Every structure is written in structure tokens, then in C-alpha cells.
Amino acid sequence: MKHFSAWLALGFGTFLAVAEVLRNGGTVQWWPFWVVDYIAVALLQAGAIAVLWTPNDRGVGILTAAWGFTAAMFYMSLFGHLDEIAKTGVPISLSNIQSLTDEPALTLIIATLFVLTLVGLATSLIADLKPSRDSAI
């Protein structure tokens, strides 16, 4: 499972870096709102490298911490977007989802990415589980 989680981290981190550049390329936001995404990217990449290319006892711990940070980041993003949708008072079914920058469509994308972070976190948490001696008997 640790290799699956590491490869997922490598792909997810790369996707996140590219997506952030494309989404925020022409927009200048307050720095804490975009730096956190690149911290997540760096942690995911470091965790993947620690498991895949420089295996040691700390690799899975770094990978799990990276997934935990990224999951928490996407949790806040998802519920922030849901709050924005709720404040409009317009049902999602009546909102305009023709553009990926519209709130409902972007919220669905963020929800999907949040689920992927939970998969990454879960697989890194169970990565080194070994069956107990009692279950082998």
C-alpha cells in the first residue's frame, strides 16, 4: 500500500502544482492563500521520494504527514466553497456551471480531490501494518 500511496502522492502533487498555476496564473491573491498549496505539493513530493527512491524508516511517516496536511487543506477549501454556495441562496441546480471557475463546478472538483486525499491518507496509514502473530496461528 505504501507504494500506491507514494505514486498517488507524486501524481496528485504534480497535478496540484499545475492546476494552481493555471487557475491562479493571472490573479494575485494574498500570499497565504496560494503558498499553502505549494507547501502541500512539496510535502507530497518529499513523501513520495522518501518512500520510492530513498527508502528509510521515516518515509511512510513523511508521506502520511503530507497526506494529512493536504487532506486538511482540501477540507477547508471544500467547506469554504460550500459556505459560499449556501450564502447565495440559489439552488445548485439553478446555478450556472458552464465554466470550471463557477462555484458549484469548482466545488465538485474540490470534493473529488478531497476524496482522493482521504484515499492517500488511508493507504499511507495502513502501509506498514503487519498481521499480528495471533492471527497467523
N, C-alpha and C positions, 0 to 999 in steps of 0.2 A: 504493500500500500504506500510505502514512503516514496517509491519511485513514481507512482501515479500522481501523488500529491505534488512531488517536485516538478514533474513535467507540466502539470496543470498550473503550478505557480509560474513557471517560465513562460508559458503561453499567455496566461492571464496578465502577468506583469507587462509583457510586451504589448499586448492588446491595449491595456490601460494607458500606457505611455503614449501610444499612437493616438488613441481616442481622445486623450486630454489635449494633445497638441491640435488635433483637428477641431475639436469643439471650442476650445478657448483661444485659438490662434490669433484672432483679431480683437479679442476682448481683453481688456486689462481689468482684472479683479484684484481685490485686496489680497495680498500675498498669502495669508493663512488658508485661504480657500483653494488655492491651487498647489501650494507646497505639500500639503498633506497627501495629495495623490502621488506625487513623486517620491515621498517617503515610503508609501505603500509599495510602489514599483521597486525601489531599492531594496526594501526588506524581502519582497517576494523573490527577486533575482538572487539576493545573497543566500536566502534559504535554499533555493533550488541548487545553486552552485555548491553549497555546503553538503548537500545530500548526494548530488550526482557526480561532481568532479573532485571534490576534496573530502571524501567520506571520513567522518570522525564522530565521536560520541555526542558532540554538540549540534550536529547538522539537523536532526529532527526537531530539536528544541528551537533552533533559529527559524526553521520552516513553520512550526506551529505558532510561534510568536508573530511571524509575518502574516499568516492567515488570520490570526485573532485580531491584529491591528486592522487589516483590510476589511474583515467582516464588520468590525465596529464602525469603520468609516462608511461602509455602504449602508449599514443600519441607519445611521444618522441621515445620510443622503436620502434614503427611501422615505423615511418618515417626515423629513422636511418637505419633500415633494408632495407627499400625501396631504400634509397640512396645507400647502399652497392650493392644492386642488379643492380641499374642503372649504377654504376661505372664499373661493369664487362663488360657491353655491350653485354652480352649473353641474348637472349630472354628467358623468364621464361620457355617457352615450350621446350627449348633445354637443360635446366639445369637438373642436377641430383637431384632428390627428393626421393632417396631411403632411406635416413636416416633423422630422425627428426632433426638432427643438421645441415642439409644443409640449406642454407639461404632461398630459396623460401618456403620450407615446414614450417620452423620456422616462417617466415613472415606471412604465412596464419594462423598459430596458434595464433600469437600475434594479428593479425587483429580480429580474432574471440573473443579473450579475451578483446580487446579494445571495441568491440561492447557490450559485457556483462557489462563492467564498465559504459558505457553510459546508459544502461538499469538500472543499480543500481543507478546511479546519478539521472536519470529522476524520478524513482519511489520514491527516498528519497525526491526529491524536491516537488513532489505533495502529499507527505504523509499526511500532515496535512491540505490540502486545504479543506475548508468548503464552501458549497454553500452560496452565498450571500442572504440576506433577500429578495432582489428584485426578485430573480429567484424562490423563494418559493411561491410567490403570484400567 
